[in-house]
């Protein structure tokens, strides 16, 4: 299957493709306009910290700044983040003085946050509740910031994953047998004329049994037993397929592993609030085929190729407010609550 797309077609990553599948409009905002998309930043921050503590612990303090001051919450927390973001933007994009940039950022942050109290009252509260954290953000420029509480949560989760009876065989500091582990495998590759970028949390190579085990660590605030719902929502099946293609092409060639068997992709899932029972979810062959073949083969989800066809359509037509299906059907959709098409769970 040799694909041919427009000259503007981007290098594909799992996160880029999954966001487009969820919402062409959010894709447009993030990847075309370059705007920041707000997600569940607390869980994402903890997840990034867990990944780093396990896969690159020596780099943690080069990448993260742990807050030693109280982190404001609710609207004041939003105000401080907005104030800092806009202050830095004005400093970098205008010739204005620091003082003028700060005053302008104050007004913007007040408007963005939506306080109902007066501007003067907000500034009074900021001095008492937010100034110390603002100074911390300023001193930590260039690093990811995390509260001390969330850092502790991340440390606990990382320690559990390295010692748990089920996950330790992949993530303990020392592996048993003739095994080699690759952490944070960051690379690009080409498959069927498409350029991809991948970043795998871990790959464990067993030289005795000649197997290759790709792994990804997923942190959640939900039960790890409900991971398949997250997999469906965030299309982690696309991640498994793209990463498996990388391993079967570039990774095997670069590391001289011809003849090794690539094992099914595994997701290691841990609830960061209650971390004592992480689970390992093995990606099934059925789900793999659903992600590769999609609706053309009768599944209820689009394949990665169908999603990329849609992405190319949106790029070529420069239409982003709706999905391709909505545009092509003149704004009408059909209910399919009782569609008999097989799903990945079947």
C-alpha positions as CSV (number, residue, x, y, z in Angstrom):
1,X,0.0,0.0,0.0
2,X,1.9,3.1,-1.3
3,X,0.2,6.3,-0.1
4,X,0.3,9.6,-2.0
5,X,-0.7,12.7,-0.1
6,X,-0.5,16.4,-0.6
7,X,2.9,18.2,-0.3
8,X,1.7,19.8,3.0
9,X,1.1,16.4,4.6
10,X,3.0,16.4,7.9
11,X,5.2,13.9,9.6
12,X,2.8,11.7,11.5
13,X,3.0,11.0,15.3
14,X,0.5,9.0,17.3
15,X,-0.5,12.1,19.3
16,X,-1.0,14.2,16.2
17,X,-3.2,11.5,14.5
18,X,-5.2,10.7,17.6
19,X,-6.0,14.4,18.2
20,X,-7.1,14.8,14.6
21,X,-9.4,11.7,14.9
22,X,-10.9,13.2,18.0
23,X,-11.4,16.7,16.6
24,X,-10.2,18.3,13.3
25,X,-10.8,21.7,15.0
26,X,-8.5,21.0,17.9
27,X,-5.9,19.6,15.5
28,X,-6.2,22.9,13.6
29,X,-5.7,25.0,16.7
30,X,-2.7,23.1,17.9
31,X,-0.8,22.1,14.7
32,X,-1.9,24.8,12.3
33,X,-2.4,27.9,14.6
34,X,0.2,26.7,17.2
35,X,-2.2,27.3,20.1
36,X,-1.9,25.5,23.4
37,X,-4.7,22.9,23.9
38,X,-5.9,22.5,27.5
39,X,-6.0,18.9,28.7
40,X,-6.1,17.3,32.1
41,X,-2.8,18.8,32.9
42,X,-2.5,17.4,36.4
43,X,-2.6,13.8,35.2
44,X,-0.4,14.6,32.2
45,X,2.2,16.3,34.5
46,X,2.2,13.3,36.8
47,X,2.4,10.9,33.9
48,X,5.4,12.7,32.4
49,X,7.1,12.7,35.8
50,X,6.5,9.0,36.2
51,X,7.9,8.3,32.8
52,X,11.0,10.3,33.5
53,X,11.6,8.8,37.0
54,X,11.5,5.3,35.5
55,X,13.2,5.7,32.1
56,X,15.6,8.7,32.7
57,X,15.9,9.3,36.4
58,X,19.2,11.2,36.1
59,X,17.5,13.7,33.9
60,X,14.6,14.4,36.2
61,X,15.8,17.6,37.8
62,X,17.1,18.9,34.5
63,X,13.6,18.7,33.1
64,X,11.4,19.3,36.1
65,X,11.2,22.0,38.7
66,X,9.4,20.8,41.9
67,X,7.5,23.6,43.6
68,X,8.6,24.4,47.1
69,X,5.9,27.1,47.5
70,X,2.1,26.6,47.7
71,X,0.5,26.2,44.3
72,X,-2.6,28.3,44.1
73,X,-5.8,26.5,43.1
74,X,-9.1,27.2,41.4
75,X,-9.4,30.7,39.7
76,X,-6.3,32.1,41.4
77,X,-4.3,29.2,40.0
78,X,-5.7,29.9,36.5
79,X,-4.9,33.6,37.0
80,X,-1.3,33.0,37.9
81,X,-0.8,30.7,34.9
82,X,-2.4,33.2,32.5
83,X,-0.4,36.1,34.0
84,X,2.9,34.3,33.5
85,X,2.0,33.0,30.0
86,X,1.0,36.5,28.8
87,X,3.8,38.2,30.5
88,X,6.4,36.0,28.8
89,X,4.6,36.3,25.5
90,X,4.7,40.1,25.6
91,X,8.4,40.1,26.7
92,X,9.3,37.9,23.8
93,X,7.2,39.5,21.1
94,X,7.3,43.2,21.8
95,X,10.0,45.8,22.6
96,X,8.0,47.0,25.7
97,X,9.6,47.2,29.1
98,X,9.2,44.5,31.7
99,X,6.9,46.8,33.7
100,X,4.6,47.6,30.8
101,X,4.5,43.9,29.8
102,X,3.5,42.9,33.3
103,X,0.7,45.5,33.5
104,X,-0.6,44.3,30.1
105,X,-0.4,40.7,31.2
106,X,-2.4,41.5,34.4
107,X,-5.2,42.9,32.4
108,X,-5.3,40.0,30.0
109,X,-5.1,37.4,32.8
110,X,-8.0,39.1,34.6
111,X,-10.1,39.0,31.5
112,X,-9.2,35.4,30.6
113,X,-9.8,34.1,34.1
114,X,-13.3,35.6,34.4
115,X,-13.2,36.8,38.0
116,X,-16.4,38.5,39.1
117,X,-14.7,40.5,41.8
118,X,-12.9,43.8,40.9
119,X,-9.4,43.9,39.3
120,X,-8.0,45.5,42.5
121,X,-9.4,42.7,44.7
122,X,-7.8,40.1,42.4
123,X,-4.4,41.9,42.6
124,X,-4.7,41.9,46.4
125,X,-5.4,38.2,46.4
126,X,-2.6,37.6,44.0
127,X,-0.1,39.2,46.4
128,X,-1.2,36.9,49.2
129,X,-1.9,33.7,47.3
130,X,-0.1,33.7,44.0
131,X,3.0,35.9,43.9
132,X,5.3,33.2,45.4
133,X,4.2,30.7,42.7
134,X,4.6,33.3,40.0
135,X,8.2,33.9,41.1
136,X,8.7,30.1,41.1
137,X,7.5,29.8,37.5
138,X,9.7,32.6,36.5
139,X,12.8,31.0,38.1
140,X,11.9,27.7,36.6
141,X,11.7,28.9,33.0
142,X,12.5,26.1,30.5
143,X,11.5,23.3,32.8
144,X,8.3,21.5,33.4
145,X,6.8,22.5,36.8
146,X,5.2,20.1,39.2
147,X,3.9,20.6,42.7
148,X,5.6,18.8,45.6
149,X,2.4,16.8,46.2
150,X,2.3,15.6,42.6
151,X,6.0,14.9,42.6
152,X,5.5,12.6,45.7
153,X,2.6,10.9,43.9
154,X,4.8,10.3,40.8
155,X,7.6,9.0,42.9
156,X,5.3,6.5,44.6
157,X,3.9,5.3,41.3
158,X,7.3,4.9,39.8
159,X,8.5,2.9,42.8
160,X,5.4,0.6,42.6
161,X,6.0,0.0,38.9
162,X,9.6,-1.0,39.5
163,X,8.8,-3.4,42.3
164,X,5.3,-4.8,41.6
165,X,5.2,-8.6,41.1
166,X,3.8,-8.2,37.6
167,X,5.5,-5.0,36.2
168,X,8.9,-5.4,37.8
169,X,9.9,-8.0,35.1
170,X,9.9,-5.1,32.6
171,X,10.6,-2.0,34.8
172,X,12.8,-3.1,37.7
173,X,16.2,-1.4,37.8
174,X,17.9,-4.7,36.9
175,X,16.4,-7.2,34.5
176,X,16.8,-11.0,34.9
177,X,18.4,-13.1,32.2
178,X,20.1,-12.0,28.9
179,X,17.8,-9.0,28.4
180,X,18.5,-5.5,27.0
181,X,16.2,-2.6,27.7
182,X,15.9,0.5,25.6
183,X,14.2,3.5,27.2
184,X,12.7,6.6,25.5
185,X,13.3,5.4,22.0
186,X,12.9,8.6,20.0
187,X,13.2,8.2,16.2
188,X,11.7,8.9,12.8
189,X,11.0,6.4,10.1
190,X,9.3,6.0,6.8
191,X,6.6,3.4,6.1
192,X,4.5,3.2,2.9
193,X,5.8,6.6,1.8
194,X,4.7,8.3,5.0
195,X,7.1,9.9,7.5
196,X,6.5,9.1,11.1
197,X,7.9,10.1,14.5
198,X,7.8,7.8,17.5
199,X,8.9,7.9,21.1
200,X,8.5,4.6,22.9
201,X,8.7,4.5,26.7
202,X,10.5,1.1,26.7
203,X,11.5,-1.9,24.5
204,X,12.8,-5.0,26.2
205,X,14.9,-7.4,24.0
206,X,15.3,-10.9,25.2
207,X,18.4,-12.3,23.5
208,X,17.9,-15.8,24.8
209,X,14.4,-16.2,23.5
210,X,15.0,-13.8,20.6
211,X,11.9,-11.6,21.3
212,X,11.2,-7.9,21.3
213,X,8.6,-6.5,23.7
214,X,7.4,-2.9,23.1
215,X,5.9,-1.2,26.2
216,X,4.2,2.1,27.0
217,X,3.4,3.4,30.5
218,X,0.0,4.9,31.0
219,X,-1.0,6.9,34.1
220,X,-4.6,7.4,34.9
221,X,-6.9,8.7,37.6
222,X,-9.4,6.0,36.8
223,X,-9.3,2.3,37.5
224,X,-6.7,0.4,35.5
225,X,-9.4,-2.2,34.8
226,X,-11.2,0.4,32.7
227,X,-8.2,1.1,30.4
228,X,-10.0,-0.1,27.3
229,X,-12.4,2.9,27.5
230,X,-9.4,5.2,27.5
231,X,-7.9,3.2,24.7
232,X,-11.1,3.8,22.6
233,X,-11.3,7.5,23.5
234,X,-7.7,8.4,22.9
235,X,-7.0,5.8,20.1
236,X,-4.1,4.1,21.8
237,X,-4.5,1.3,19.3
238,X,-3.0,3.7,16.7
239,X,0.0,4.1,18.9
240,X,0.5,0.4,19.1
241,X,0.3,0.0,15.3
242,X,2.6,2.9,14.5
243,X,5.2,1.8,17.1
244,X,5.0,-1.8,15.9
245,X,5.7,-0.7,12.4
246,X,8.7,1.2,13.6
247,X,10.1,-1.8,15.4
248,X,9.6,-4.1,12.4
249,X,11.5,-1.8,10.2
250,X,14.0,0.7,11.6
251,X,14.5,-0.7,15.1
252,X,15.3,-4.2,14.0
253,X,17.7,-3.0,11.3
254,X,19.5,-0.5,13.5
255,X,20.0,-3.0,16.3
256,X,20.8,-6.0,14.1
257,X,17.8,-8.0,15.5
258,X,16.8,-9.8,12.3
259,X,15.0,-13.1,13.1
260,X,13.6,-11.8,16.5
261,X,9.9,-12.1,17.1
262,X,8.0,-8.9,17.9
263,X,5.6,-9.6,20.8
264,X,2.2,-7.9,21.0
265,X,2.4,-4.3,22.2
266,X,1.7,-4.0,26.0
267,X,0.4,-1.0,27.9
268,X,1.4,-0.8,31.6
269,X,-1.4,1.1,33.3
270,X,-1.3,2.6,36.8
271,X,-3.8,4.7,38.8
272,X,-1.6,7.4,40.3
273,X,-4.1,8.0,43.2
274,X,-4.3,4.3,44.2
275,X,-1.1,2.9,42.6
276,X,-0.8,-0.5,44.3
277,X,-2.5,-2.6,41.6
278,X,-1.0,-1.7,38.2
279,X,-2.1,-3.8,35.3
280,X,-0.5,-4.9,32.0
281,X,-2.8,-4.8,29.0
282,X,-1.7,-6.8,26.0
283,X,-2.8,-5.4,22.6
284,X,-4.9,-8.1,20.9
285,X,-4.6,-9.2,17.3
286,X,-8.2,-8.2,16.7
287,X,-7.6,-4.7,17.9
288,X,-4.4,-4.5,15.8
289,X,-6.4,-5.4,12.7
290,X,-9.1,-2.9,13.6
291,X,-6.6,-0.1,13.8
292,X,-5.0,-1.3,10.5
293,X,-8.2,-2.0,8.4
294,X,-10.9,0.0,10.1
295,X,-14.4,0.6,8.7
296,X,-13.4,-0.8,5.3
297,X,-13.2,-4.2,6.9
298,X,-16.4,-3.8,9.0
299,X,-15.0,-2.5,12.2
300,X,-16.7,0.4,14.0
301,X,-13.5,2.6,14.1
302,X,-11.5,4.2,11.4
303,X,-8.1,2.7,10.6
304,X,-4.9,4.8,10.7
305,X,-5.0,4.9,6.9
306,X,-8.6,6.1,6.8
307,X,-7.7,8.8,9.4
308,X,-4.7,9.9,7.3
309,X,-6.9,10.1,4.2
310,X,-9.3,12.3,6.1
311,X,-6.4,14.5,7.4
312,X,-5.1,14.9,3.8
313,X,-8.6,15.9,2.7
314,X,-8.8,18.6,5.4
315,X,-5.4,19.9,4.6
316,X,-6.2,20.1,0.9
317,X,-9.6,21.8,1.4
318,X,-8.5,23.9,4.4
319,X,-11.7,23.1,6.3
320,X,-11.5,22.4,10.0
321,X,-14.7,23.3,11.8
322,X,-16.4,19.9,11.2
323,X,-15.3,16.4,10.2
324,X,-15.0,15.4,6.6
325,X,-18.1,13.3,6.9
326,X,-20.2,16.3,8.0
327,X,-18.9,18.4,5.1
328,X,-19.6,15.7,2.6
329,X,-23.1,15.1,3.9
330,X,-24.1,18.8,4.0
331,X,-24.2,19.0,7.8
332,X,-26.3,15.8,8.3
333,X,-25.3,12.6,10.3
334,X,-27.2,9.4,10.7
335,X,-27.8,7.6,14.0
336,X,-26.1,4.2,14.2
337,X,-26.8,3.2,17.8
338,X,-27.7,-0.3,16.8
339,X,-25.2,-0.9,14.0
340,X,-24.2,-4.5,13.8
341,X,-20.8,-3.7,12.5
342,X,-18.2,-5.6,14.6
343,X,-16.2,-3.8,17.1
344,X,-12.7,-4.3,18.5
345,X,-14.3,-6.0,21.6
346,X,-15.8,-8.8,19.5
